[in-house]
Amino acid sequence: MGIFNRKNNDSTPANPEMTELGREYAIAKRHRDRKTITRINRQIGEAGMSDSDRASFEQGREAYDSIPPIPRGRNRRK
C-alpha cells in the first residue's frame, strides 16, 4: 500500500475516541502546540484512563509517529 496507510491488520483499538485523541496529541507534539497538549493532558486527567483506553491512546500516537516528518531543507530563495 502507501506510506501513509494507517490501517493495521494486527489489532483494532478498543476505544476509537482515545485513538483519535492520541493521534491529535502526536500531531500537537510534532508541531509544538503546547496549548493543545495541555488541553489533552487535562482531558485525560479528568477522565481517568483504564488500561484499554491507555493502549488505544498509545496506538493512536504510534500510528501518527510512524509517519516520517517532512524534512526541512534550506531556504531555496537566494
C-alpha positions, 0 to 999 in steps of 0.5 A, spaced: 500 500 500 502 507 501 506 510 506 501 513 509 496 507 510 494 507 517 490 501 517 493 495 521 491 488 520 494 486 527 489 489 532 483 494 532 483 499 538 478 498 543 476 505 544 476 509 537 475 516 541 482 515 545 485 513 538 483 519 535 485 523 541 492 520 541 493 521 534 491 529 535 496 529 541 502 526 536 500 531 531 500 537 537 507 534 539 510 534 532 508 541 531 509 544 538 502 546 540 503 546 547 496 549 548 493 543 545 497 538 549 495 541 555 488 541 553 489 533 552 493 532 558 487 535 562 482 531 558 485 525 560 486 527 567 479 528 568 477 522 565 481 517 568 484 512 563 483 504 564 488 500 561 484 499 554 483 506 553 491 507 555 493 502 549 488 505 544 491 512 546 498 509 545 496 506 538 493 512 536 500 516 537 504 510 534 500 510 528 501 518 527 509 517 529 510 512 524 509 517 519 516 520 517 516 528 518 517 532 512 524 534 512 526 541 512 531 543 507 534 550 506 531 556 504 531 555 496 530 563 495 537 566 494 
